[in-house]
Amino acid sequence: MAWMDRQRRSMMNSGPILARIKAVLRKELVREFLAEFMSTYVMMVFGLGSVAHNVLTNQKQGSYLGVNLGFGFGVTMGVHMAGSISGAHMNAAVTFTSCALGRVPWKKFPVYVLGQFLGSFMASATIYMLFYTAIQDFSGGLLTVSGPKATAGIFATYLPGHMTLWRGFLDEVFLTGMLQLCLFAITDKNNNPALSGTEALVIGTLICIIGVSLGMNTGYAINPSRDLPPRFFTFMAGWGTQVFSAGDNWWWVPVVAPPLGAYLGGILYLIFIGCNSSQEPPKTENSVTYEDHKITILPKSSSSKSALTPMSVSPASVQPAQALGSSGITERF
């Protein structure tokens, strides 16, 4: 009886504690932090896992295309996981641009980035544990950054021999600018956005396309959250200080260049496309508006046999749950 009373009292005492935990988890910033943590973790596990297959089997059970697909579909899964909560940025450069352009409050910047960095770090630790024996077998127990048995490249990007530091910097600026430019286009409800519900797949495809077409020069980090935490992990796990000194101290470029490139890409879109995409097409007296589609019908022309010409068909309900952090699946990787 005494034991049952103690059990009953402990359950009664745990009630308020659970209620407090639930109250904390319902807070907006906490939910956004956890969303960025989990979505980045998922993206990085799939991405780094695909690199591990490519490196540790000498491309027998992996390929460069497989790496691009791994990161691309990893981003897709991350967007599905957190798109309606935080916008699923999974990328400190995208978060920086969102804040700099006034789409996300600056107070959320450290929350998002901390969640991304922790998720990326934990994903690196997960891949290391999953492939530990394969890494040891491939490297002969010697963890190196360069050479034929190098394994540090599983986790972070490193500059190849044909690239210089500043060429690599410009490459990362350009690639991240292209990423942000296309992300704005994909999620701009006043232009021609991805169909509702397909944003995650389209954004994942974008990542894959960037890797397939432009990734060979620097490994297309295009994301401080993808590169810096895994680099810190390899430093702690035994690869040593060479993870920072390799490639003329390359480590800082994937941290600094992507935010600059993303900001420039966002500005370019807003100047050349965004400022014009909100303008409604002129209406004529023959314009008919339906609930889901707007079809403009032109008067019959003497030079044409067609009486009806659809000028524009624009779905009215196509928009992400949140735009670039402030409105849903917008910019993320």
C-alpha positions in Angstrom: 0.0 0.0 0.0 2.8 2.4 0.9 4.4 1.7 -2.5 1.2 2.4 -4.3 0.7 5.7 -2.4 4.3 6.8 -3.3 3.5 6.0 -7.0 0.3 8.0 -6.9 2.0 11.0 -5.3 4.9 10.9 -7.8 2.3 10.9 -10.7 0.5 13.8 -9.2 3.7 15.7 -8.7 4.8 15.1 -12.3 1.6 16.6 -13.7 2.6 20.3 -13.2 6.1 19.5 -14.6 4.7 18.0 -17.8 2.3 20.9 -18.1 5.2 23.4 -17.9 7.2 21.5 -20.5 4.2 21.5 -22.8 3.7 25.3 -22.3 7.4 25.9 -23.1 7.2 23.8 -26.3 4.1 25.7 -27.4 6.1 29.0 -27.5 6.7 30.3 -31.0 10.4 30.7 -30.7 10.9 27.3 -29.2 8.8 25.7 -31.9 10.8 27.5 -34.6 14.1 26.5 -32.9 13.1 22.9 -32.8 11.8 23.0 -36.4 15.1 24.4 -37.7 17.0 21.8 -35.6 15.0 18.8 -36.9 14.8 19.9 -40.5 18.5 20.7 -40.7 19.3 17.4 -39.0 17.3 15.5 -41.5 18.8 17.3 -44.5 22.3 16.8 -43.3 21.9 13.1 -42.4 20.7 12.3 -46.0 23.3 14.6 -47.5 26.3 13.5 -45.6 25.3 9.9 -45.8 25.3 10.1 -49.6 28.8 11.6 -49.5 30.0 8.8 -47.2 28.8 6.2 -49.7 30.6 8.0 -52.5 33.9 8.4 -50.6 34.2 5.2 -48.6 33.4 2.8 -51.5 35.5 4.7 -54.1 32.3 5.5 -56.0 31.3 1.8 -56.2 28.1 2.4 -54.1 27.8 6.1 -54.6 28.4 8.8 -57.2 28.5 12.6 -57.6 24.9 12.5 -58.8 24.0 10.4 -55.8 25.4 13.2 -53.5 23.3 15.8 -55.3 20.2 13.7 -55.0 21.0 13.0 -51.3 21.2 16.7 -50.5 18.3 17.7 -52.8 15.8 15.2 -51.4 17.2 15.9 -47.9 16.2 19.5 -48.3 12.8 18.3 -49.6 12.2 16.2 -46.5 13.4 19.1 -44.3 10.9 21.5 -45.9 8.1 19.0 -45.3 9.1 18.7 -41.7 9.3 22.4 -40.8 7.9 24.4 -43.7 4.8 25.6 -41.9 6.5 26.2 -38.6 9.7 28.1 -39.3 9.8 28.3 -43.1 12.4 25.5 -43.0 15.4 27.7 -43.8 18.1 25.1 -42.9 20.5 27.7 -44.1 22.0 30.6 -42.1 22.5 32.6 -45.4 18.8 32.4 -46.1 17.9 33.4 -42.6 20.3 36.3 -42.8 18.7 37.5 -46.0 15.3 37.1 -44.6 16.2 39.3 -41.7 18.1 41.9 -43.8 15.2 42.3 -46.1 12.7 42.7 -43.2 10.9 39.4 -43.7 11.9 37.9 -40.4 12.6 39.8 -37.2 16.3 40.0 -36.3 15.5 38.6 -32.8 14.8 35.3 -34.5 18.2 35.2 -36.3 20.2 33.6 -33.4 17.3 31.2 -32.7 17.2 29.9 -36.2 21.0 29.7 -36.7 21.5 28.0 -33.3 18.9 25.4 -34.3 20.5 24.9 -37.7 24.0 24.6 -36.3 23.0 22.1 -33.6 21.1 20.0 -36.1 24.0 20.0 -38.5 26.5 19.1 -35.7 24.3 16.2 -34.5 23.8 14.9 -38.0 27.6 14.9 -38.4 28.0 12.9 -35.2 25.2 10.5 -36.4 27.0 9.8 -39.7 30.3 9.4 -37.9 28.8 6.7 -35.6 26.9 5.0 -38.4 30.0 4.8 -40.7 32.7 4.5 -38.0 33.9 1.1 -39.0 33.8 2.0 -42.7 35.8 5.2 -42.1 38.4 3.3 -40.0 38.7 0.5 -42.7 39.0 3.0 -45.6 41.5 5.3 -43.9 43.5 2.6 -42.1 42.8 4.3 -38.8 44.5 7.6 -39.9 42.0 10.5 -40.2 43.3 12.9 -42.9 42.0 15.9 -44.7 43.9 15.5 -48.0 45.3 12.6 -50.0 43.9 9.4 -51.5 42.5 8.2 -48.1 41.1 11.5 -47.0 37.8 11.3 -45.2 37.3 14.8 -43.9 35.5 15.7 -47.1 32.6 13.5 -46.0 31.6 16.2 -43.6 32.7 19.6 -44.9 33.8 21.2 -48.2 37.4 21.7 -49.2 39.0 23.6 -52.0 40.3 21.5 -54.9 43.7 22.0 -56.4 42.5 23.9 -59.5 40.8 26.7 -57.5 42.3 29.6 -55.6 40.8 31.0 -52.4 39.3 34.1 -54.0 38.0 32.3 -57.0 36.3 30.0 -54.5 34.9 32.9 -52.7 33.3 34.4 -55.8 32.1 30.9 -56.8 30.2 30.6 -53.4 28.8 34.1 -53.7 27.5 33.4 -57.2 26.0 30.0 -56.3 24.3 31.2 -53.2 23.0 34.2 -55.2 21.5 31.8 -57.7 19.9 29.8 -54.9 18.3 32.9 -53.3 17.2 34.3 -56.7 15.4 31.0 -57.5 13.9 30.6 -54.0 12.2 34.0 -54.3 10.9 33.0 -57.7 9.6 29.7 -56.4 7.7 31.3 -53.5 6.6 34.6 -55.0 2.8 34.4 -55.0 2.6 37.5 -57.2 4.7 36.0 -60.0 4.6 32.3 -61.1 5.2 30.3 -57.9 5.4 26.5 -57.5 2.0 24.9 -57.3 0.7 24.6 -53.8 2.1 21.5 -52.1 5.0 21.1 -54.6 7.3 23.7 -53.1 9.3 21.2 -51.1 10.0 19.0 -54.2 10.8 22.0 -56.4 13.3 23.5 -53.9 14.9 20.1 -53.5 15.2 19.9 -57.3 16.8 23.4 -57.3 19.5 22.1 -54.8 20.2 19.1 -57.1 20.4 21.3 -60.2 22.9 23.7 -58.5 25.1 20.7 -57.5 24.9 19.0 -60.9 25.6 22.1 -63.0 27.8 24.3 -60.7 29.1 22.2 -57.8 32.5 20.9 -58.8 34.6 24.0 -58.1 33.9 24.3 -54.3 31.5 21.5 -53.4 28.7 24.1 -53.3 28.5 24.6 -49.6 26.2 27.6 -50.2 25.2 27.3 -46.5 27.2 28.2 -43.3 25.0 25.8 -41.4 25.9 22.9 -43.7 29.7 23.5 -43.5 30.9 25.0 -40.2 29.3 22.7 -37.6 30.5 19.5 -39.4 34.0 21.1 -39.7 34.0 21.7 -35.9 32.9 18.1 -35.4 35.8 16.7 -37.4 38.2 18.9 -35.5 36.8 17.4 -32.2 36.6 13.8 -33.6 40.3 13.6 -34.5 41.0 15.2 -37.9 42.9 18.0 -36.1 43.5 21.7 -37.0 44.1 20.9 -40.7 40.3 21.0 -41.2 40.7 24.8 -40.7 44.1 25.4 -42.3 43.6 23.4 -45.5 43.1 25.2 -48.8 44.7 28.5 -47.6 42.4 28.6 -44.6 39.3 27.9 -46.7 37.0 27.3 -43.7 35.8 30.9 -43.4 34.7 31.2 -47.1 31.6 29.0 -46.7 30.7 31.1 -43.7 31.1 34.5 -45.1 30.4 34.2 -48.9 26.9 32.5 -48.8 25.2 35.3 -46.7 26.7 37.9 -49.1 25.6 36.0 -52.2 22.1 35.3 -50.8 21.6 38.9 -50.0 22.7 40.1 -53.4 20.5 37.4 -55.1 17.5 38.5 -53.1 18.1 42.2 -53.9 18.5 41.4 -57.6 15.2 39.5 -57.6 13.3 42.3 -55.8 14.7 45.0 -58.2 14.3 43.3 -61.5 11.3 41.0 -60.9 9.7 41.6 -57.5 8.9 45.2 -58.1 7.0 44.4 -61.3 5.4 41.0 -60.3 2.8 42.6 -58.1 1.2 44.6 -60.9 -2.1 43.1 -62.0 -2.7 42.7 -65.7 -5.1 45.2 -67.1 -8.7 44.2 -67.1 -11.1 44.6 -70.1 -14.8 44.7 -70.1 -14.7 41.1 -71.3 -12.6 39.9 -68.4 -14.2 37.1 -66.4 -12.9 36.1 -63.0 -13.5 32.7 -61.5 -12.8 31.5 -58.0 -9.5 29.6 -58.8 -8.5 31.0 -62.1 -8.6 34.3 -64.0 -9.0 34.0 -67.7 -9.0 37.2 -69.8 -10.9 37.0 -73.1 -9.9 39.3 -75.9 -12.3 40.6 -78.5 -12.3 38.8 -81.8 -9.6 40.0 -84.1 -10.1 40.5 -87.8 -6.7 38.8 -88.4 -7.4 35.8 -86.3 -10.0 33.0 -86.6 -9.9 32.3 -82.9 -12.6 34.1 -80.9 -11.2 33.2 -77.4 -7.6 33.7 -76.4 -6.6 32.9 -72.8 -4.2 35.7 -71.9 -3.3 34.6 -68.3 -4.2 31.7 -66.1 -2.9 32.4 -62.6 -3.9 30.1 -59.7 -5.2 32.3 -56.9 -4.5 29.8 -54.1 -0.8 29.1 -55.0 1.3 30.3 -52.1 3.5 28.7 -49.5 2.4 28.3 -45.9 4.8 31.1 -44.9 7.0 33.3 -47.0 10.7 33.2 -46.4 10.5 32.7 -42.8 7.7 35.1 -42.2 5.3 33.3 -44.4 6.1 29.6 -44.7 8.1 27.5 -47.1 10.2 30.1 -48.7 13.8 30.0 -48.6 15.5 27.4 -46.9 18.6 25.5 -47.8 
